[in-house]
């Protein structure tokens, strides 16, 4: 796709500071002027500002072009489709700069953190850098609702995705160009989850992420729909986690090319993360079971339909929990499936027993009532399944005790015999 731009001729760039915008006519001019003044006054590296307008419907495109025409080192890029992630993908991948920066248009983050953000990337010390509002020395002013949502989201992200970075959502990030060329094309999201997905893949590939505590003031006029964004982020976490578990994302290849530490699979999630992941798998399994039961019930008896639906979902459930919930890879799949079938047998006993009791109490129960009873019984069986999977099927192997060392006999040093003693 060709990007329409207006720009001045610029020498080789160190920094490309990208500001994605959508319908920001009220604040765009003041924000870009403030950013331009700061870069001119305080940044010694070569730089440019790229205003990435993604399908604005107000006067933002015209204002962006006017700023590019009047301020040296400003570029206006116009994209036909909306999406912050989409804008960053296209602008970053087309940029010649050594380091690519992303800032929110409202400039909520104090620009004094910009030099510490990009310096480790320009020196080659780090691969990505992010501002964090959750570090101990960060100073943040925002409402209680957004504070709670942000901290809850990042806690959930760390627990379920086994990542170490503290703040995925701060609109203050930078990445080396060579890293972006390899990493950005693997990011599927085109919206607000883009940078979270980018960071997850970067950490899994062994890249170094540098964090900068920032001073951050919430913009009370922000147009971000917090609830919808949080919902989309949860969907994105599920998608990325599933793709990583299935090996669809080549993090090993990225490590081989760019990684900074000996590659090892991510450590298994802790108990809290296991519960959350098991819950996700359980909900999907229960929904799949319900659909299968309704389909099979029309051609099989109720008991046979229950057995077949449970068997099919049990096999898929064991596979998903092995990879996604408990982080188990390598050999042992057959053994785990066999143990999973034993767990399935227990679950089937619970659900078939509940069905038998229903038929005894109400012989003419409708398929819908049968489904309700079986779903409740299946939820109870799910709890038992988690306990058995965690404590039996996927229990980490116990370390073998070290073999007792055999003491080495110590002989007395030989005393040389002098010729005179003979």
C-alpha positions as CSV (number, residue, x, y, z in Angstrom):
1,X,0.0,0.0,0.0
2,X,1.4,3.4,-1.0
3,X,1.5,6.0,1.8
4,X,0.7,9.6,0.9
5,X,3.3,11.9,2.6
6,X,4.5,15.4,2.6
7,X,8.0,15.9,3.9
8,X,11.2,17.9,3.8
9,X,14.4,16.3,2.6
10,X,16.2,14.9,5.6
11,X,19.6,13.4,6.3
12,X,20.1,9.9,7.8
13,X,17.8,9.6,10.8
14,X,18.5,8.4,14.3
15,X,14.9,8.8,15.6
16,X,11.5,8.7,13.9
17,X,9.0,9.9,16.5
18,X,5.6,8.5,15.3
19,X,2.4,10.1,16.6
20,X,-0.7,8.1,15.5
21,X,-3.8,10.3,15.3
22,X,-7.5,9.9,14.7
23,X,-9.8,12.9,14.8
24,X,-7.5,15.0,16.9
25,X,-8.2,18.4,15.3
26,X,-8.7,20.1,18.7
27,X,-5.2,19.3,20.1
28,X,-3.0,18.2,17.2
29,X,-1.4,21.6,16.5
30,X,-0.5,22.3,20.1
31,X,0.8,18.8,20.7
32,X,3.0,18.7,17.6
33,X,4.3,22.2,18.3
34,X,5.2,21.2,21.9
35,X,6.9,18.0,20.7
36,X,8.8,19.8,18.0
37,X,10.0,22.5,20.4
38,X,11.2,19.8,22.9
39,X,13.1,17.8,20.2
40,X,14.7,21.0,18.8
41,X,15.8,22.2,22.3
42,X,16.7,18.9,24.1
43,X,17.6,16.1,21.6
44,X,21.0,16.0,20.1
45,X,20.4,13.1,17.7
46,X,18.9,13.6,14.3
47,X,15.2,13.1,14.3
48,X,11.9,13.7,12.6
49,X,8.2,13.6,13.7
50,X,5.8,11.5,11.7
51,X,2.1,12.3,12.1
52,X,0.4,9.1,11.2
53,X,-3.2,10.0,10.5
54,X,-5.3,6.8,10.3
55,X,-8.6,7.6,8.5
56,X,-9.6,10.8,10.4
57,X,-12.9,12.3,9.4
58,X,-12.4,15.8,10.8
59,X,-9.8,18.4,9.9
60,X,-6.9,16.4,11.3
61,X,-5.5,15.5,7.8
62,X,-5.4,19.2,6.7
63,X,-3.8,20.2,10.0
64,X,-1.2,17.5,9.7
65,X,-0.2,18.7,6.2
66,X,0.0,22.3,7.4
67,X,2.3,21.3,10.2
68,X,4.5,19.3,7.8
69,X,4.7,22.3,5.5
70,X,5.7,24.8,8.2
71,X,7.8,22.8,10.7
72,X,11.1,21.4,9.6
73,X,11.5,17.7,10.3
74,X,7.8,17.0,10.3
75,X,6.2,14.4,8.1
76,X,2.4,13.8,7.5
77,X,1.3,10.3,6.5
78,X,-2.3,9.5,5.6
79,X,-3.6,6.0,5.9
80,X,-7.0,5.0,4.5
81,X,-7.9,2.6,7.4
82,X,-8.3,3.2,11.1
83,X,-6.2,1.5,13.7
84,X,-3.3,2.5,15.8
85,X,-1.5,-0.8,15.3
86,X,-2.1,-0.6,11.6
87,X,-0.6,2.9,11.5
88,X,2.5,1.9,13.5
89,X,3.1,-1.2,11.3
90,X,3.1,0.7,8.1
91,X,5.0,3.7,9.2
92,X,7.6,1.8,11.2
93,X,8.3,-0.7,8.5
94,X,8.7,2.1,5.9
95,X,11.0,4.3,8.1
96,X,14.7,4.6,7.5
97,X,15.4,5.7,11.1
98,X,17.7,3.7,13.4
99,X,15.2,3.8,16.3
100,X,11.4,4.0,15.9
101,X,9.4,5.8,18.6
102,X,5.7,5.9,19.4
103,X,4.0,8.6,21.4
104,X,0.4,9.2,22.3
105,X,-0.9,12.4,20.7
106,X,-2.0,13.8,24.0
107,X,1.6,13.7,25.2
108,X,0.5,12.5,28.7
109,X,4.0,11.2,29.3
110,X,6.6,13.8,30.3
111,X,8.9,14.2,27.4
112,X,11.9,14.4,29.7
113,X,11.8,10.5,29.6
114,X,12.5,10.5,25.9
115,X,16.3,10.6,26.0
116,X,16.5,7.7,28.6
117,X,14.0,5.8,26.5
118,X,16.0,5.8,23.2
119,X,19.6,5.9,24.5
120,X,19.8,2.2,25.2
121,X,18.5,1.4,21.7
122,X,20.9,3.8,19.9
123,X,23.8,2.3,21.8
124,X,22.7,-1.3,21.0
125,X,22.3,-2.2,24.6
126,X,18.6,-3.0,24.3
127,X,16.1,-4.0,21.6
128,X,12.9,-2.3,22.8
129,X,12.2,0.3,25.4
130,X,8.9,1.2,27.2
131,X,7.7,3.8,29.6
132,X,6.1,2.3,32.7
133,X,3.6,4.0,34.9
134,X,3.7,1.2,37.4
135,X,7.4,1.4,38.5
136,X,8.1,2.5,42.1
137,X,9.6,5.8,41.0
138,X,6.9,6.6,38.4
139,X,4.7,9.6,39.2
140,X,1.1,9.2,37.8
141,X,-2.0,11.3,38.1
142,X,-5.2,9.6,36.9
143,X,-8.6,8.6,38.2
144,X,-9.1,5.6,40.4
145,X,-11.1,3.6,37.7
146,X,-8.4,3.8,35.1
147,X,-5.7,3.1,37.7
148,X,-7.6,-0.1,38.8
149,X,-8.2,-1.3,35.3
150,X,-4.6,-0.7,34.2
151,X,-3.1,-2.5,37.2
152,X,-5.6,-5.3,36.9
153,X,-4.9,-5.8,33.2
154,X,-1.1,-5.8,33.6
155,X,-1.3,-8.2,36.6
156,X,-3.5,-10.5,34.5
157,X,-1.0,-10.2,31.6
158,X,2.0,-11.1,33.7
159,X,0.2,-14.1,35.4
160,X,-1.3,-15.6,32.3
161,X,1.4,-14.9,29.7
162,X,4.4,-15.3,32.0
163,X,6.0,-12.0,31.0
164,X,8.2,-9.7,33.1
165,X,7.5,-6.2,31.7
166,X,5.3,-4.1,34.0
167,X,3.2,-1.8,31.8
168,X,2.1,-2.9,28.4
169,X,-0.3,0.0,27.7
170,X,1.7,3.2,28.2
171,X,1.8,5.1,24.9
172,X,5.6,5.7,25.2
173,X,7.6,3.1,23.4
174,X,10.6,2.6,21.1
175,X,12.2,-0.2,19.1
176,X,15.3,-0.6,17.0
177,X,14.6,-0.6,13.3
178,X,16.3,-4.0,12.6
179,X,14.2,-5.6,15.4
180,X,11.0,-4.0,14.1
181,X,11.7,-5.4,10.6
182,X,11.6,-8.9,11.9
183,X,9.1,-8.6,14.8
184,X,6.4,-6.3,13.6
185,X,5.2,-8.5,10.6
186,X,4.4,-11.2,13.2
187,X,2.0,-9.0,15.1
188,X,-1.6,-9.6,14.0
189,X,-3.5,-6.9,15.9
190,X,-4.1,-3.6,14.1
191,X,-5.7,-1.8,17.1
192,X,-4.9,-1.0,20.7
193,X,-3.5,-4.5,21.5
194,X,-0.7,-4.1,19.0
195,X,2.0,-2.9,21.4
196,X,1.1,-5.5,24.0
197,X,1.3,-8.3,21.4
198,X,4.6,-6.8,20.2
199,X,6.1,-7.0,23.8
200,X,4.9,-10.5,24.4
201,X,6.5,-11.8,21.2
202,X,9.7,-9.8,22.0
203,X,10.1,-11.3,25.4
204,X,9.4,-14.8,24.2
205,X,12.1,-14.3,21.6
206,X,14.7,-13.4,24.1
207,X,14.9,-9.7,23.2
208,X,15.9,-7.2,25.8
209,X,13.2,-4.8,26.9
210,X,14.3,-1.6,28.8
211,X,11.8,0.1,31.1
212,X,11.8,3.8,32.0
213,X,9.7,5.0,34.9
214,X,7.7,8.0,33.7
215,X,5.8,11.0,34.9
216,X,2.3,10.6,33.4
217,X,-0.8,12.8,33.7
218,X,-4.2,11.4,32.5
219,X,-6.0,13.2,29.7
220,X,-9.5,13.7,31.0
221,X,-10.7,14.2,27.4
222,X,-9.3,11.0,26.1
223,X,-11.7,9.3,23.6
224,X,-10.5,5.8,24.4
225,X,-13.3,3.4,25.3
226,X,-11.7,1.7,28.3
227,X,-14.2,-1.1,28.6
228,X,-14.1,-2.1,25.0
229,X,-10.3,-1.8,24.9
230,X,-10.0,-4.1,27.9
231,X,-12.4,-6.6,26.3
232,X,-10.4,-6.6,23.0
233,X,-7.2,-6.9,25.0
234,X,-8.5,-10.1,26.7
235,X,-9.4,-11.5,23.3
236,X,-5.9,-10.7,22.1
237,X,-4.3,-12.4,25.0
238,X,-6.2,-15.6,24.4
239,X,-5.3,-15.5,20.7
240,X,-1.6,-14.9,21.3
241,X,-1.4,-17.5,24.1
242,X,-3.1,-20.1,21.8
243,X,-0.8,-19.3,18.9
244,X,2.3,-19.6,21.1
245,X,1.1,-22.9,22.6
246,X,0.5,-24.3,19.1
247,X,3.9,-23.2,17.9
248,X,2.4,-20.9,15.2
249,X,4.7,-18.0,16.1
250,X,8.4,-18.6,15.2
251,X,9.9,-17.3,18.5
252,X,12.7,-19.8,18.3
253,X,13.7,-18.5,14.8
254,X,13.6,-14.9,16.2
255,X,15.8,-15.9,19.1
256,X,18.3,-17.6,16.7
257,X,18.6,-14.3,14.8
258,X,18.1,-11.6,17.5
259,X,17.8,-13.2,20.9
260,X,20.2,-12.2,23.8
261,X,20.0,-15.2,26.1
262,X,20.1,-19.0,25.8
263,X,16.7,-19.9,24.6
264,X,14.5,-21.8,27.0
265,X,10.7,-22.3,27.0
266,X,8.8,-19.8,29.1
267,X,8.6,-21.0,32.7
268,X,5.2,-22.7,33.5
269,X,2.6,-20.3,34.9
270,X,2.0,-20.2,38.7
271,X,-1.1,-21.4,40.4
272,X,-3.1,-18.2,39.7
273,X,-2.1,-18.3,36.0
274,X,-3.0,-22.0,35.8
275,X,-6.4,-21.4,37.2
276,X,-7.1,-18.6,34.7
277,X,-5.9,-20.6,31.8
278,X,-7.7,-23.7,32.9
279,X,-10.9,-21.6,33.2
280,X,-10.5,-20.4,29.6
281,X,-10.0,-23.9,28.3
282,X,-12.9,-25.1,30.5
283,X,-15.3,-22.5,29.2
284,X,-14.4,-23.3,25.6
285,X,-14.6,-27.1,26.3
286,X,-18.0,-26.7,27.9
287,X,-19.3,-24.7,25.0
288,X,-17.9,-27.2,22.5
289,X,-19.5,-30.0,24.6
290,X,-22.9,-28.4,24.5
291,X,-22.8,-27.9,20.8
292,X,-21.7,-31.5,20.2
293,X,-24.3,-32.9,22.5
294,X,-27.1,-31.0,20.8
295,X,-25.9,-32.2,17.4
296,X,-25.4,-35.8,18.5
297,X,-28.6,-36.1,20.6
298,X,-30.7,-36.0,17.4
299,X,-29.1,-39.2,16.1
300,X,-28.0,-41.0,19.3
301,X,-29.5,-41.8,22.6
302,X,-28.9,-39.3,25.4
303,X,-26.3,-41.4,27.1
304,X,-24.4,-42.2,23.8
305,X,-24.5,-38.5,22.8
306,X,-23.2,-37.5,26.3
307,X,-20.4,-40.1,26.0
308,X,-19.3,-39.1,22.5
309,X,-19.4,-35.3,23.2
310,X,-17.4,-35.8,26.4
311,X,-14.8,-38.1,24.7
312,X,-14.2,-35.6,21.9
313,X,-13.9,-32.6,24.1
314,X,-11.8,-34.5,26.7
315,X,-9.1,-35.3,24.1
316,X,-9.0,-31.6,23.0
317,X,-9.1,-30.5,26.6
318,X,-6.1,-32.6,27.6
319,X,-4.1,-31.3,24.7
320,X,-5.0,-27.7,25.4
321,X,-4.3,-27.9,29.1
322,X,-1.0,-29.7,28.4
323,X,0.3,-26.9,26.2
324,X,-1.6,-23.8,27.4
325,X,-2.4,-24.3,31.1
326,X,0.6,-26.2,32.4
327,X,3.2,-25.4,29.8
328,X,4.2,-29.0,29.1
329,X,6.1,-29.7,25.9
330,X,8.1,-32.6,24.5
331,X,7.6,-36.3,25.0
332,X,4.8,-37.8,27.1
333,X,1.8,-36.9,25.0
334,X,0.5,-40.5,24.8
335,X,0.9,-41.0,28.6
336,X,-0.9,-37.7,29.3
337,X,-3.8,-38.5,27.0
338,X,-4.2,-41.9,28.7
339,X,-4.3,-40.3,32.1
340,X,-6.6,-37.7,30.7
341,X,-9.0,-40.4,29.5
342,X,-9.0,-41.7,33.1
343,X,-10.0,-38.3,34.3
344,X,-12.5,-38.2,31.5
345,X,-14.0,-41.5,32.8
346,X,-14.5,-39.9,36.2
347,X,-16.1,-36.9,34.6
348,X,-18.3,-39.1,32.5
349,X,-19.4,-41.0,35.6
350,X,-20.5,-37.8,37.2
351,X,-22.4,-36.5,34.2
352,X,-24.0,-39.8,33.2
353,X,-25.0,-40.3,36.8
354,X,-26.7,-36.9,36.8
355,X,-28.5,-37.8,33.6
356,X,-29.7,-41.1,35.0
357,X,-31.0,-39.4,38.1
358,X,-32.8,-36.8,35.8
359,X,-34.5,-39.6,33.8
360,X,-35.5,-41.4,37.0
361,X,-37.1,-38.2,38.3
362,X,-38.5,-36.9,35.0
363,X,-38.7,-39.6,32.2
364,X,-40.0,-37.1,29.7
365,X,-37.4,-34.4,30.3
366,X,-36.8,-32.2,27.2
367,X,-33.4,-32.1,25.5
368,X,-32.9,-28.5,26.8
369,X,-33.4,-29.6,30.4
370,X,-31.1,-32.5,29.9
371,X,-28.5,-30.1,28.6
372,X,-28.9,-27.8,31.6
373,X,-28.4,-30.7,34.0
374,X,-25.4,-32.0,32.1
375,X,-23.8,-28.6,31.9
376,X,-24.0,-28.1,35.7
377,X,-22.6,-31.6,36.2
378,X,-19.9,-30.9,33.7
379,X,-18.9,-27.7,35.6
380,X,-18.5,-29.8,38.8
381,X,-16.5,-32.3,36.9
382,X,-14.3,-29.5,35.6
383,X,-13.2,-28.6,39.1
384,X,-12.3,-32.1,39.8
385,X,-10.5,-32.3,36.5
386,X,-8.3,-29.3,37.4
387,X,-7.2,-30.9,40.7
388,X,-6.4,-34.2,39.0
389,X,-4.6,-32.6,36.1
390,X,-2.5,-30.4,38.3
391,X,-1.6,-33.0,41.0
392,X,-1.4,-36.1,38.9
393,X,-1.4,-35.8,35.1
394,X,0.9,-32.8,34.7
395,X,2.7,-32.9,38.1
396,X,6.3,-31.7,37.7
397,X,8.8,-34.5,38.1
398,X,10.4,-34.6,41.5
399,X,14.1,-34.0,41.5
400,X,16.1,-37.2,41.9
401,X,18.1,-37.3,45.1
402,X,21.8,-37.0,44.4
403,X,23.7,-40.3,44.6
404,X,25.8,-40.5,47.7
405,X,29.4,-39.8,46.9
406,X,31.8,-42.6,47.5
407,X,34.6,-41.4,49.7
408,X,38.0,-41.5,48.0
409,X,40.6,-43.3,50.1
410,X,43.4,-41.0,51.0
411,X,46.8,-42.7,51.2
412,X,49.6,-41.4,53.2
413,X,52.2,-39.6,51.1
414,X,55.1,-41.8,50.3
415,X,58.3,-40.9,52.0
416,X,61.3,-41.1,49.8
417,X,64.0,-43.3,51.1
418,X,67.4,-41.8,51.0
419,X,70.4,-43.7,49.9
420,X,72.0,-43.3,53.3
421,X,69.1,-45.2,55.1
422,X,69.6,-48.3,53.0
